[in-house]
Amino acid sequence: MDNKTGLASWEAIVVDKMPSLSKPEAVVLAMWSFGIVISQSCGVNNVSVFLAALLNVKENSMRQRLREWYKEANAKKGEKREEVDVTTCFVPLVKWVLSWWSSDEKQLALAMDASSLGKRFVVLAISIVYRGCAIPVAWIVLREGVKGEWRTHWEALFGHLHEAIPADWTVIVLADRGLYARWLYVAIKKNGWHPFLRVNHTYGTFCRQGTSQFLPLKIALPAQGQCWSGQVTCFKTNPLDCTLLACWGEQHADPWLILTDLVPNQADVFWYSLRAWIECGFKQAKRAGWQWHQTRMTDPQRATRLWLAIAVATLWVVSVGGEAEENLPASSFDALPLAHFARTLSPCDFFRRSVSCFRRGLLVIFATLLAHRPFPTGNFRPEPWPTLDHNSFVSIDST
């Protein structure tokens, strides 16, 4: 299969998976995302040069077609001018991922965070985290430094995702301590999902269930190497009834204090480690993947539309990389001699990815197209969520 045939195959998939777009819009989205993957750049010049060579058309014509796709309606040529409404694509993106998800898995981890691009943009994103990567499924690009709270934007993003995931799925939403707010906890629960929000240990108080005394959060774990969980009321002002999960690893400068609505025996504090994958996702959108940091765009609305192509490109690459990773030969660890050095390493030290899921997906796509094999699409086969090793921590009596 050559790249031209591959593009046609990809167009058919994108048109099918993105019914909220008109067919012409979906076709150009397929062209954008295909070009991003092959050129490893989201720059309009790089993508247009590649697509023009692939389709044997003029570069200027292709560049204009790509630019028209992300422009607002009043900046386009022609009479029937419409602009792409990215918000209508959020639910189809989630459903696209779930349609390729393992049928026996009904749990999903979402992470939310903000990423700056110099002094130009701030991206607020909600992503599905998977095998060390993150697939954006809802986002907005704002101007850096513009005054105003982010709360309205975050609430709108969650509102767009309402009912995107079946009710019988377990969904956790992870956020770092800089984003915690009571309204955010409520907004996540409103979608039928479970907050998994880190709070700052240096301020705030909590009251253990069955007691009336509020204690500083900073004494929840007095020393490293300790863990605790229990149902509490957090914060004397604007109190919140929730579960507090606490863990302080020897390698961490600060403890993890996580607030969730799950009862203690249903949640594991180590699930919070999945949150770091959204940072990997931002890195892959920039220097490690699509070179978003080199964009010359200055309009945040156009950048928001371009991020749809970035999201679709990421979805494709990560699905292929994850499936390829899952199909790797089993480790020969069990065949090693009992005295082998590798047996002295912890599981997390021994089983490390030599190549990221994202990079593996890129390489598999390139190799498949060059070898003229059937068009590469993947599936999502999630790893088990991490769990707390209680042998490595001292559990503090919940009383």
Secondary structure, 3 states (H helix, E strand, C coil): CCHHHHHHHHHHHHHHHCCCCCHHHHHHHHHHHHHHHHHCCCCHHHHHHHHHHHHCCCHHHHHHHHHHHHCCHHHCCCCCCCCCCHHHHHHHHHHHHHHCECCCCCEEEEEEEEEEECCCEEEEEEEEEECCEEEEEEEEEEECCCCCCCHHHHHHHHHHCCCCCCCCCEEEEEECHHHCCHHHHHHHHHCCCEEEEECCCCCCEEEECCCCCCEEHHHCCCCCCEEEEEEEEECCCCCEEEEEEEEECCCCCCCEEEEECCCHHHCCHHHHHHHHHHHHHHHHHCCCCCCHHHCCCCCHHHHHHHHHHHHHHHHHHHHHHHHHHHCCCCCCHHHCCCCCHHHHCCHHHHCCCCCCHHHHHHHHHHHHHHCCCCCCCCCECCCCCCCCCHHHCEECCCC
